[in-house]
Amino acid sequence: MNLWFTEDWTDHLRVSLRIREVLHREKSPYQEICVYETADFGRLLTLDDIIQVTERDEFFYHEMLAHVPLVAHPSPRRVLIIGGGDGGTAREVLKHGVEVVQVEIDERVVEAARRFLPTMARSYDHPSLRLVIGDGIEYVKRTEELYDVVLVDSTDPVGPAEGLFREEFFRDVFRCLSPNGVLVLQTESPLFSSSLVRGVQEALARVFPVVRLYWGPVVTYPGGIWSYSLGSRGPDPREFDPARTRGLGTRYYSEETHRAAFALPPFLRELAAQP
């Protein structure tokens, strides 16, 4: 079989994965959901023909999105996840013994993950997780609950996810964070989406007293490196207790990679709102 999935990273650059089998395809009210069995990367989830996760390299992304802010916060107890329908971010967050509320707009993504991506979606069976099917932007706007950490595990900033990258949303998150609360959102490829990274950093700086940019690898994401933007009501994520990075059962995240994530090369320093 010579079947390939191809994603265009730019008009002049694309990546392809050889597919052994198409496991699932459906059109939800929000997007087209596909799951493939690949030759080298295990199972692959795509939304509207954009790679979301592969079994082989998902741990890079989920570990860095989850553990950096949870270790930065002095004593996290309640965490809100916006998006993350595959379940991988929740899986990592739950390693910290916290209560989790996850708001995912597309129930069909959750169901596809439960069926085809059990290594990630097993988090949905955890008693400390409460899943809410709904719009994360509206949830944050209306909730009266307080959270210690808010994680935005979203798709690209188009369609329903576009508002998750705006200052208005950041202000709503700030309101529902506890005094030492921390927000982190994925901010795409610093190579191909530098204007987005800079814009999010500047917007966060108008809301939060502490703003940081950090990064890490994700092999199947555009450019192979990914950026994360953090806004904090107090804690600086570069100052943390190393003991809390241990015993998490991680494959990439560690004390050393936590520190390294904030060692920005010059081209990334140019995008950061604060040094």
Helices and strands as residue ranges (DSSP letters): E 3-10, E 13-27, E 32-38, E 43-47, E 50-54, H 58-72, E 78-83, H 88-93, G 94-96, E 99-104, H 107-116, H 118-121, G 122-125, E 129-133, H 136-142, E 147-153, G 159-165, H 167-175, E 177-186, H 194-205, E 210-217, E 225-232, G 242-245, H 255-261, H 266-269
